Each structure stands twice: as C-alpha cells, then as structure tokens.
Amino acid sequence: MTWWWIVAGVAVALWLLTSFRLGQLRRKHWRLELDSRLAGARVDQLQTELDALGAINRAFVEEAPAAMFLVTPQGRVRYFNSAAASLFQLVPGLDEDKGLVELVRDHDLDRLMGRVLAAATPADSIEVQPPGTNLVLQAAARSIRTARGELLGATLLLEDLTGRRRMETARRDLVANVSHELRTPLAGMKALVETLELGVDDPELAASFLGKMHGEIDRLALLVHDLLELSRIESGGIKLECQPVDLAGLAVAASERVQNEADAGGIELAVEDGEPLWVLADAHRCEQILVNLLQNALKFTAACGRVAVSWALEGGEVTVHVRDTGIGIAPEEQPRVFERFYKVDKGRAGNTGTGLGLAIVKHLATTMGGRVGVDSVPGKGSDFFFTLPLALAPERTAAAA
C-alpha cells in the first residue's frame, strides 16, 4: 500500500501547486484588468483634456482679431479664421484648399510664404498694402516642423495697421498744420519788430505797425484757444448739460453776436421764421455751433449777399440750416470741409481763420447726438446744416406730468 500513499502525495502536491499557480494567474489577471481600467480612464481623461485644449485653441484662433492662414507645404490654404474671412471676403469651406495668392491677391505675401516654405528662413515679416485697397497690413509667416525637422506647413498672421497708420498720418498733418499756422503770424511780427528796431520817424506808421502786431497776437491767441477747445471736445474733457432749449432764441442770440461783422461786410443777416421747436442740447455749445457757422458764412459772402438761419423738423430730429449766397464749395472739397485745418480757397484774401471752426462744429454736434453736413454749388452759395434731437417744450413736459 506504500505506493498508494506515494501516488496520493504526488497528486496532492500537484493539486496544491496547480491551485497556487492558478491563484497567481488570477491575481495577475486582476492586476492587468485593473491596470487596463486605469489606463482606459487615463486615456479618456487625456482625450477630454485634448478635446478641451483643441476647443480653446480653435476659439482663440477663430476669435483672434488678427487674420490667420494655415498653409500646406504645397502652398495651399488649409484653414483661415473669421478675421481673415472678413478681411479678404472669403467663404469658409468654399475658399479653402486654394493657392494663397488666389485668396489674398498680393504677390508680396505669396513670395513671403514661398521663402518660409522653402526653408530660406524659418520666419519672416513684411508690411504690405494689398492692391486695390486702403489697408496696411503687417504680415508674419513661420514654418511648422516636427522634432525631426519634417515640414508640416506654415502659418501666416496678418495684423491690420490701417488705423494706426492713419493716426500717425493725422498726427504728422496736425504738427505740420500747426507749425504752418504759427509760422505766418510769427514771421509777420518779426518783420514788424525789426522795422521798429531800425527806427520809424512817422508816429502814425509806428502806431499802424503796433496795431498789426496786436492783430497777429490776437490771431495766435485764437489759434491756441481753438486748439485747446478742440482737444477738450475730442478727449471728452467738456461737460455738456443737455436740456430742452428754445431753438429760435438760440438763433437770435447767435445772430446778434455776429451782427457787427455782417454790417461791416454789407451783408444781410436774417433769422427766418420757423415752427417753434425745442431741441435737447447744451445751450452754450449749441450757440457756439451757430456762431461758428455764421462767421464762416460771412467770411465767404461778398457785400450785398445774404446769410440766413432756418430750421425744420425732419423725422424726429431738428435740422438747423445756415445758408449763404457766397462763393460756394467745389464738390470734391465738400467731404473735407469739417477736417482740422482744412481751408477752402486758401488763397482768398482776408481768410484769416484758424481752420478749426468747422471741426469744432462737427465734434460738438456729434457729442450732442447730432450730425453735420454741407450742400453747396460753386458761385451760388452753401448750406451748412447740423441736426439735434427733438425735445418737448417745458410747458408741455409739465402738462404731461
């Protein structure tokens, strides 16, 4: 029976060894299953993070104010954002997979991208002005490569510098215009002072020189005043007290302030009868607008001419007109008359204004919620007008309350 016990012992040993091995395999399987589940969860987490990052990147690129293009190594446009679509009037989907030059219509940009894709330089930038437009663009291109240096494509970033360049031009023009306006009276005063220094025996002549000097000083003071006034208006540095204002009363008050100038020039000045209207405006600034327009009309109207103020209700707002029978304005000059320092008929004798009056008119009117304009026929006269919001008369407001 000894052999039976030996066989039984071997069988039990094999069973125990098999059970132990199966336990090891089960534990390994459980660990692998747990690791698989953890890996799956990690993959899901990474995919979620990747999707979120992709959404952020797409939103950033799509909402970026600069135009962006993604170009393949073959020079085909794979993607452009909404800013690029707006800048070049492109249609997403329809205008993709086309050559860059077909979309931007600028060979300088195409050559820039060609240099970057050809690895002549990994990044480059230029300033361009696409043909047929007033745009000024700063273009920056950069190649996209893998860690091993394989070319995947390139990006093109276009920043619109048009507004900045326009401001720089306006700043240069302002400095040049101010310098010119200052140079004229200063040169005149210098000549008068040098003449007086040499000695003038005639008292009347010396007095006339001093009078001219006073006139030039007054012109300088007016220029400085108008510059400061325009600067305060443009920067929002003035405080407007808009309230219902009697337009007829303002027109009469403004006309009385320039009546002496009209009489001196032999010009008829009239305030035409109109419907009693009230406007929502700052009374002082509204009168300033009228005075500036009346002075401008008198300056360019010859003796025996006529300057008249009138108003009318048009579509919920009041339009105020200052009409004259003066020299008129050429059609090509009319869009510029409200610019700073712009003077129509620069060679006209006696044109001693600062060139800022109409610019002040424009800014004051727009600040009070109105607009300005001009209609003119050369040789027949001009009609300068501005609008203001209609307001109820105080007694009507009280009755409504």
C-alpha positions as CSV (number, residue, x, y, z in Angstrom):
1,M,0.0,0.0,0.0
2,T,3.1,2.2,0.2
3,W,2.9,3.0,-3.5
4,W,-0.7,4.3,-3.0
5,W,0.4,6.8,-0.4
6,I,3.2,7.9,-2.7
7,V,0.7,8.5,-5.6
8,A,-1.7,10.3,-3.3
9,G,1.0,12.5,-2.0
10,V,2.2,13.4,-5.5
11,A,-1.4,14.1,-6.6
12,V,-2.0,16.4,-3.6
13,A,1.3,18.2,-4.3
14,L,0.3,18.7,-7.9
15,W,-3.1,20.0,-6.8
16,L,-1.6,22.4,-4.4
17,L,0.9,23.6,-7.0
18,T,-1.8,24.0,-9.6
19,S,-4.0,25.9,-7.1
20,F,-1.1,28.2,-6.2
21,R,-0.3,28.8,-9.8
22,L,-4.0,29.5,-10.6
23,G,-4.1,31.9,-7.8
24,Q,-1.1,33.7,-9.1
25,L,-2.6,33.8,-12.6
26,R,-5.9,35.1,-11.2
27,R,-4.1,37.8,-9.2
28,K,-2.1,38.8,-12.3
29,H,-5.3,38.9,-14.3
30,W,-7.0,41.1,-11.7
31,R,-3.9,43.4,-11.8
32,L,-3.9,43.5,-15.5
33,E,-7.7,44.2,-15.6
34,L,-7.3,47.0,-13.0
35,D,-4.3,48.5,-14.9
36,S,-6.4,48.2,-18.1
37,R,-9.3,50.0,-16.5
38,L,-7.0,52.7,-15.1
39,A,-5.3,53.1,-18.4
40,G,-8.7,53.4,-20.1
41,A,-9.8,56.0,-17.6
42,R,-6.5,57.8,-18.1
43,V,-7.0,57.7,-21.9
44,D,-10.5,59.1,-21.5
45,Q,-9.1,61.8,-19.3
46,L,-6.4,62.7,-21.7
47,Q,-8.8,62.7,-24.6
48,T,-11.1,65.0,-22.7
49,E,-8.2,67.3,-21.9
50,L,-7.1,67.1,-25.5
51,D,-10.6,68.0,-26.7
52,A,-10.8,70.9,-24.3
53,L,-7.4,72.2,-25.4
54,G,-8.4,71.9,-29.0
55,A,-11.6,73.8,-28.4
56,I,-9.7,76.5,-26.5
57,N,-7.2,76.7,-29.4
58,R,-9.9,76.8,-32.0
59,A,-11.8,79.5,-30.1
60,F,-8.6,81.5,-29.6
61,V,-7.7,81.3,-33.3
62,E,-11.2,81.9,-34.5
63,E,-11.8,84.9,-32.3
64,A,-8.4,86.4,-32.7
65,P,-8.5,89.9,-34.1
66,A,-5.6,89.2,-36.5
67,A,-6.2,87.3,-39.7
68,M,-4.6,83.8,-39.7
69,F,-3.9,81.3,-42.5
70,L,-2.6,77.7,-42.3
71,V,-0.8,76.7,-45.4
72,T,0.3,73.3,-46.6
73,P,3.9,72.5,-47.8
74,Q,2.5,72.8,-51.3
75,G,1.3,76.3,-50.7
76,R,-2.4,75.5,-50.5
77,V,-4.5,77.2,-47.8
78,R,-5.8,74.5,-45.4
79,Y,-7.6,76.9,-42.9
80,F,-8.3,80.5,-42.3
81,N,-10.1,82.2,-39.3
82,S,-13.0,84.5,-39.3
83,A,-10.8,87.6,-39.2
84,A,-9.2,86.5,-42.5
85,A,-12.6,85.7,-44.0
86,S,-13.8,89.2,-43.1
87,L,-10.6,91.0,-44.3
88,F,-10.5,89.3,-47.7
89,Q,-14.2,88.5,-48.1
90,L,-13.6,84.7,-48.1
91,V,-16.2,81.9,-47.6
92,P,-15.1,79.1,-45.2
93,G,-15.1,75.7,-46.9
94,L,-15.5,77.2,-50.4
95,D,-12.3,79.1,-50.4
96,E,-10.1,76.5,-48.7
97,D,-7.6,74.3,-50.5
98,K,-6.7,77.1,-52.9
99,G,-3.4,78.9,-53.5
100,L,-2.6,81.7,-51.1
101,V,-2.3,84.3,-53.9
102,E,-5.8,83.4,-55.1
103,L,-7.2,84.5,-51.8
104,V,-5.1,87.5,-50.7
105,R,-4.4,88.8,-54.2
106,D,-1.0,90.0,-53.2
107,H,2.2,88.6,-54.7
108,D,4.4,90.0,-51.9
109,L,2.5,87.8,-49.4
110,D,2.8,84.9,-51.7
111,R,6.6,85.4,-52.0
112,L,6.9,85.7,-48.3
113,M,5.2,82.4,-47.8
114,G,7.3,80.8,-50.5
115,R,10.5,81.8,-48.7
116,V,9.3,80.3,-45.5
117,L,8.2,77.1,-47.0
118,A,11.4,76.8,-49.0
119,A,13.3,76.9,-45.7
120,A,15.2,80.0,-46.8
121,T,14.2,81.4,-43.4
122,P,12.0,79.8,-40.7
123,A,10.2,83.1,-40.0
124,D,9.9,86.4,-41.8
125,S,7.7,89.5,-41.8
126,I,6.9,92.4,-44.1
127,E,4.5,95.3,-44.3
128,V,2.2,95.3,-47.3
129,Q,-0.7,97.2,-48.8
130,P,-2.9,94.8,-50.9
131,P,-3.7,96.2,-54.4
132,G,-7.0,98.0,-54.7
133,T,-7.4,98.5,-51.0
134,N,-6.5,101.2,-48.4
135,L,-5.4,98.5,-46.0
136,V,-1.9,98.5,-44.4
137,L,-1.0,95.0,-43.1
138,Q,1.9,93.7,-41.0
139,A,2.4,90.1,-42.3
140,A,4.4,87.5,-40.3
141,A,5.0,83.9,-41.6
142,R,6.5,81.0,-39.8
143,S,7.2,77.4,-40.8
144,I,5.8,74.4,-38.8
145,R,8.2,71.4,-38.5
146,T,8.3,68.2,-36.4
147,A,11.1,67.5,-33.9
148,R,12.9,65.7,-36.7
149,G,12.7,68.7,-39.0
150,E,10.0,67.5,-41.3
151,L,7.9,70.3,-42.9
152,L,4.3,70.2,-41.9
153,G,3.3,73.6,-43.4
154,A,3.4,77.3,-42.3
155,T,1.3,79.9,-40.6
156,L,0.6,83.4,-41.9
157,L,-0.5,86.1,-39.4
158,L,-1.8,89.5,-40.7
159,E,-2.3,92.4,-38.4
160,D,-4.3,95.4,-39.6
161,L,-2.2,98.5,-39.2
162,T,-4.6,100.8,-41.2
163,G,-6.0,102.7,-38.2
164,R,-2.6,103.1,-36.6
165,R,-1.0,104.4,-39.8
166,R,-4.0,106.8,-40.3
167,M,-3.5,108.1,-36.8
168,E,0.3,108.6,-37.4
169,T,-0.6,110.5,-40.6
170,A,-3.1,112.6,-38.8
171,R,-0.5,113.4,-36.1
172,R,2.1,114.4,-38.7
173,D,-0.5,116.5,-40.5
174,L,-1.5,118.2,-37.3
175,V,2.1,119.1,-36.4
176,A,2.7,120.4,-39.9
177,N,-0.5,122.4,-39.9
178,V,0.1,123.9,-36.5
179,S,3.6,124.8,-37.5
180,H,2.4,126.5,-40.7
181,E,-0.3,128.4,-38.8
182,L,2.1,129.6,-36.2
183,R,4.8,130.5,-38.7
184,T,2.7,133.1,-40.6
185,P,1.9,135.4,-37.7
186,L,5.3,134.9,-36.1
187,A,7.0,135.9,-39.4
188,G,4.8,139.0,-39.7
189,M,5.5,140.1,-36.1
190,K,9.3,139.5,-36.5
191,A,9.3,141.7,-39.6
192,L,7.3,144.4,-37.8
193,V,9.6,144.3,-34.8
194,E,12.8,144.5,-36.9
195,T,11.3,147.5,-38.7
196,L,10.5,149.3,-35.5
197,E,14.0,148.5,-34.2
198,L,15.5,150.3,-37.1
199,G,13.5,153.3,-36.1
200,V,10.3,154.8,-37.6
201,D,10.1,158.5,-37.6
202,D,6.4,158.6,-38.5
203,P,4.2,158.1,-35.3
204,E,1.2,157.1,-37.4
205,L,3.2,154.4,-39.2
206,A,4.6,153.2,-35.9
207,A,1.1,153.0,-34.5
208,S,-0.1,151.0,-37.5
209,F,2.8,148.6,-37.1
210,L,1.8,148.1,-33.4
211,G,-1.8,147.6,-34.5
212,K,-0.8,144.9,-36.9
213,M,1.3,143.3,-34.2
214,H,-1.7,143.3,-32.0
215,G,-3.7,141.6,-34.8
216,E,-1.1,138.9,-35.2
217,I,-1.1,138.3,-31.4
218,D,-4.9,138.0,-31.4
219,R,-4.6,135.5,-34.3
220,L,-2.2,133.4,-32.3
221,A,-4.3,133.6,-29.2
222,L,-7.4,132.5,-31.2
223,L,-5.4,129.6,-32.7
224,V,-4.3,128.4,-29.3
225,H,-7.8,128.8,-27.9
226,D,-9.3,126.8,-30.8
227,L,-6.7,124.0,-30.5
228,L,-7.3,123.6,-26.7
229,E,-11.1,123.7,-27.3
230,L,-10.9,121.0,-30.0
231,S,-8.6,118.9,-27.8
232,R,-11.0,119.1,-24.9
233,I,-14.0,118.2,-27.1
234,E,-12.3,115.2,-28.7
235,S,-11.0,113.9,-25.4
236,G,-14.3,114.2,-23.7
237,G,-13.0,116.9,-21.4
238,I,-16.0,119.1,-21.7
239,K,-19.1,118.7,-19.6
240,L,-22.4,119.1,-21.5
241,E,-25.6,120.0,-19.8
242,C,-28.2,118.8,-22.3
243,Q,-31.7,120.0,-21.6
244,P,-34.6,121.4,-23.7
245,V,-33.5,124.6,-25.4
246,D,-35.6,127.1,-27.4
247,L,-34.0,127.0,-30.9
248,A,-35.4,130.3,-32.0
249,G,-33.9,132.1,-29.0
250,L,-30.5,130.5,-29.7
251,A,-30.6,131.5,-33.3
252,V,-31.4,135.1,-32.4
253,A,-28.7,135.2,-29.8
254,A,-26.1,133.8,-32.2
255,S,-27.1,136.3,-34.9
256,E,-26.8,139.2,-32.5
257,R,-23.2,138.2,-31.7
258,V,-22.1,138.4,-35.3
259,Q,-24.3,141.3,-36.4
260,N,-21.4,143.8,-36.4
261,E,-19.4,141.6,-38.7
262,A,-22.4,141.4,-41.1
263,D,-22.9,145.1,-41.0
264,A,-19.2,145.8,-41.6
265,G,-19.3,143.5,-44.7
266,G,-22.5,144.9,-46.0
267,I,-24.2,141.5,-45.7
268,E,-27.9,140.9,-44.8
269,L,-28.2,138.6,-41.8
270,A,-31.6,137.1,-41.1
271,V,-33.2,134.6,-38.8
272,E,-36.1,133.1,-40.8
273,D,-39.4,132.4,-39.1
274,G,-40.0,128.8,-38.4
275,E,-42.0,126.4,-36.3
276,P,-41.3,126.9,-32.5
277,L,-39.1,124.0,-31.7
278,W,-37.1,122.9,-28.7
279,V,-34.0,120.7,-29.0
280,L,-32.2,118.6,-26.5
281,A,-28.8,120.3,-26.3
282,D,-26.3,122.2,-24.3
283,A,-27.4,125.8,-24.8
284,H,-23.9,127.4,-24.7
285,R,-22.4,124.8,-27.1
286,C,-25.3,124.9,-29.4
287,E,-25.0,128.7,-29.7
288,Q,-21.2,128.2,-30.3
289,I,-22.0,126.0,-33.2
290,L,-24.3,128.6,-34.7
291,V,-21.8,131.4,-34.2
292,N,-19.0,129.4,-35.9
293,L,-21.3,128.6,-38.9
294,L,-22.4,132.2,-39.2
295,Q,-18.9,133.5,-39.0
296,N,-17.8,131.0,-41.7
297,A,-20.7,132.0,-43.9
298,L,-20.0,135.8,-43.5
299,K,-16.3,135.2,-44.3
300,F,-17.1,133.8,-47.7
301,T,-20.0,136.0,-48.7
302,A,-19.5,139.2,-50.6
303,A,-21.1,142.6,-49.9
304,C,-24.8,142.7,-50.7
305,G,-25.0,139.0,-50.1
306,R,-27.3,137.2,-47.6
307,V,-26.8,134.8,-44.7
308,A,-29.8,133.2,-43.1
309,V,-30.6,130.8,-40.3
310,S,-33.5,128.4,-40.5
311,W,-34.7,125.1,-39.1
312,A,-37.1,122.3,-39.8
313,L,-38.4,119.1,-38.1
314,E,-37.3,116.1,-40.1
315,G,-38.0,112.6,-39.0
316,G,-37.9,113.1,-35.2
317,E,-34.9,115.4,-35.2
318,V,-34.4,119.1,-35.9
319,T,-32.2,120.2,-38.8
320,V,-30.7,123.6,-38.5
321,H,-29.5,125.3,-41.7
322,V,-27.1,128.2,-42.1
323,R,-27.4,129.3,-45.8
324,D,-25.3,131.9,-47.6
325,T,-25.0,133.4,-51.1
326,G,-21.2,133.2,-51.0
327,I,-18.6,131.7,-53.3
328,G,-19.7,128.1,-52.7
329,I,-17.6,125.0,-52.4
330,A,-16.4,122.6,-55.2
331,P,-17.9,119.1,-54.9
332,E,-14.5,117.4,-54.4
333,E,-13.8,119.6,-51.4
334,Q,-17.1,119.3,-49.6
335,P,-16.3,116.0,-47.9
336,R,-13.2,117.6,-46.3
337,V,-14.5,120.9,-45.0
338,F,-15.0,119.6,-41.5
339,E,-11.4,118.4,-41.2
340,R,-9.0,120.2,-38.9
341,F,-7.1,123.0,-40.6
342,Y,-8.7,122.3,-44.0
343,K,-9.4,125.6,-45.7
344,V,-11.4,126.1,-48.9
345,D,-9.9,128.7,-51.2
346,K,-6.6,129.0,-49.3
347,G,-5.5,131.9,-51.4
348,R,-8.6,134.0,-50.7
349,A,-7.6,137.4,-49.3
350,G,-8.8,138.0,-45.8
351,N,-9.1,134.3,-45.0
352,T,-7.6,134.7,-41.5
353,G,-9.4,131.8,-39.7
354,T,-7.7,129.1,-37.8
355,G,-9.2,126.3,-39.9
356,L,-10.6,124.7,-36.8
357,G,-14.1,126.3,-36.5
358,L,-15.9,123.7,-38.6
359,A,-14.0,120.8,-36.9
360,I,-15.3,122.2,-33.6
361,V,-18.8,122.3,-35.0
362,K,-18.6,118.7,-36.1
363,H,-17.4,117.4,-32.8
364,L,-19.8,119.4,-30.7
365,A,-22.8,118.3,-32.8
366,T,-21.9,114.6,-32.7
367,T,-21.2,114.8,-29.0
368,M,-24.8,116.1,-28.5
369,G,-26.2,113.2,-30.6
370,G,-26.4,115.0,-34.0
371,R,-24.6,115.1,-37.3
372,V,-23.3,117.7,-39.7
373,G,-23.2,118.2,-43.4
374,V,-23.0,120.7,-46.3
375,D,-24.6,121.2,-49.6
376,S,-23.0,123.7,-51.9
377,V,-23.0,125.0,-55.5
378,P,-19.8,126.9,-56.6
379,G,-20.7,130.5,-57.3
380,K,-24.2,130.3,-55.8
381,G,-23.6,129.6,-52.1
382,S,-23.6,127.0,-49.4
383,D,-25.9,125.4,-46.9
384,F,-24.2,124.1,-43.8
385,F,-26.5,122.1,-41.5
386,F,-26.5,120.2,-38.3
387,T,-29.1,118.1,-36.5
388,L,-30.1,117.8,-32.9
389,P,-32.6,115.5,-31.1
390,L,-36.1,117.0,-30.7
391,A,-37.3,117.9,-27.2
392,L,-40.6,118.7,-25.7
393,A,-41.2,122.3,-24.6
394,P,-41.0,122.8,-20.8
395,E,-44.7,123.7,-20.6
396,R,-45.7,120.6,-22.5
397,T,-43.5,118.5,-20.2
398,A,-45.1,120.0,-17.2
399,A,-48.6,119.4,-18.6
400,A,-47.7,115.7,-19.4
401,A,-46.6,115.3,-15.8
